[in-house]
C-alpha cells in the first residue's frame, strides 16, 4: 500500500498531466507494490483537486467490461471512475483536440437514473427499474499515464489505468432516449465511422452479456466506501467496440440504428 503522501503526490501529477498534456511513466513501475486500492485512492485524491477548481461529478463510467476492450488494453477486469462536468459534449460538437493527449473513441450506452442504487446485492433487474432512460454515448478516452512504457513497451497495469480516471476524458451524448424495457438492450448496436469509413461495429451484449450488468457491478463495487449511484447520475455501461484513434480534423459518427446517431469533430 502507498502512503497518503505518495498518493497525494501521484494525484497531483495526474492533475497536472491532464492540464499540460504531458504523459507520465507507469506508476506501477515506480511503485511495484502498488495495489488496486491504491489506484482508487489516487483517483479520489485527483477528484478533490478537480472539485477545488469548481468542477462537479455528473456521473460515472465503467471500463474494460467487454472482451474487445480487455483484449485491446491487455487488462482483464473492469474498473470505474467519475465523470466530471467539463468532460460532457453534445452531439454535433466541435471538440478542441488540445483538451487531450492521445484521444481514442469508444461506443457505449449511457444509463440515466431516476432512482438510487445502493449495494451490496444490486441486480440487473434493479438497475433497469432504477433507469429513467438509456441513450447512445461516445466516450473519449485518453492516457495521462502511458498506455505502453516509452522504453520497455510494457503495457500499463490495471492500477495505472484506475489511477488515471479509468482513462476517461470526454463523453458525447445524443441520439434517441429509450426506456430500458422498450428494447432488448443486448441487441442495441452501432457502427462507428471515422471520416465516413467504418472503423468498428458491435452489440451491447458484448458488455458482460447485458450493458446493465456493469451498472449493477459498479453499485456493488462502491458500496464498501459508503457510496451509491443517485437519481440524475449518468452511468456509462462500458464500450462494446475496441477504441478508435482520432486526431485533429477527424469526423466521428456513430449510427445506432433505431436509437439514432451521434457525430462530432476534433478541431
FENWOSUL-V438185 format. One record per backbone hydrogen bond with DSSP energy under -1.0 kcal/mol. CO is the residue of the C=O (numbers start at 1). NH is the residue of the N-H. If there is no record, write none. Layout:
co=CO nh=NH
co=CO nh=NH
This chain:
co=3 nh=7
co=4 nh=8
co=5 nh=9
co=6 nh=10
co=7 nh=11
co=8 nh=12
co=9 nh=13
co=10 nh=14
co=11 nh=15
co=12 nh=16
co=13 nh=17
co=14 nh=18
co=15 nh=19
co=16 nh=20
co=17 nh=21
co=17 nh=22
co=24 nh=146
co=26 nh=30
co=27 nh=31
co=31 nh=34
co=35 nh=39
co=36 nh=40
co=37 nh=41
co=38 nh=42
co=39 nh=43
co=40 nh=44
co=41 nh=45
co=42 nh=46
co=43 nh=47
co=44 nh=48
co=45 nh=49
co=46 nh=50
co=47 nh=51
co=48 nh=52
co=50 nh=55
co=51 nh=54
co=56 nh=85
co=58 nh=234
co=59 nh=83
co=60 nh=236
co=61 nh=81
co=63 nh=79
co=66 nh=70
co=67 nh=71
co=68 nh=72
co=69 nh=73
co=70 nh=74
co=70 nh=75
co=79 nh=63
co=81 nh=61
co=83 nh=58
co=84 nh=87
co=85 nh=88
co=87 nh=171
co=89 nh=173
co=90 nh=93
co=93 nh=265
co=95 nh=267
co=96 nh=99
co=97 nh=100
co=103 nh=246
co=104 nh=141
co=105 nh=244
co=106 nh=139
co=107 nh=240
co=108 nh=137
co=109 nh=237
co=110 nh=135
co=111 nh=235
co=112 nh=132
co=112 nh=133
co=113 nh=232
co=117 nh=229
co=123 nh=127
co=124 nh=128
co=125 nh=129
co=126 nh=130
co=130 nh=114
co=130 nh=115
co=133 nh=112
co=134 nh=178
co=135 nh=110
co=136 nh=174
co=137 nh=108
co=138 nh=172
co=139 nh=106
co=140 nh=169
co=140 nh=170
co=141 nh=104
co=144 nh=24
co=147 nh=156
co=149 nh=153
co=154 nh=149
co=157 nh=161
co=158 nh=162
co=159 nh=163
co=160 nh=164
co=161 nh=166
co=163 nh=165
co=164 nh=167
co=165 nh=168
co=167 nh=142
co=170 nh=140
co=171 nh=89
co=172 nh=138
co=173 nh=91
co=178 nh=134
co=179 nh=182
co=183 nh=185
co=184 nh=187
co=185 nh=188
co=186 nh=205
co=188 nh=204
co=190 nh=202
co=191 nh=255
co=192 nh=199
co=192 nh=200
co=193 nh=253
co=194 nh=197
co=197 nh=194
co=200 nh=192
co=202 nh=190
co=203 nh=206
co=204 nh=207
co=205 nh=209
co=206 nh=208
co=207 nh=210
co=210 nh=213
co=212 nh=216
co=213 nh=217
co=214 nh=218
co=215 nh=219
co=216 nh=220
co=217 nh=221
co=218 nh=222
co=219 nh=119
co=222 nh=225
co=222 nh=227
co=223 nh=226
co=229 nh=117
co=230 nh=233
co=233 nh=113
co=234 nh=60
co=235 nh=111
co=236 nh=62
co=244 nh=105
co=247 nh=250
co=250 nh=266
co=251 nh=195
co=252 nh=264
co=253 nh=193
co=254 nh=262
co=255 nh=191
co=256 nh=259
co=257 nh=260
co=259 nh=176
co=260 nh=256
co=262 nh=254
co=263 nh=92
co=264 nh=252
co=265 nh=95
co=266 nh=249
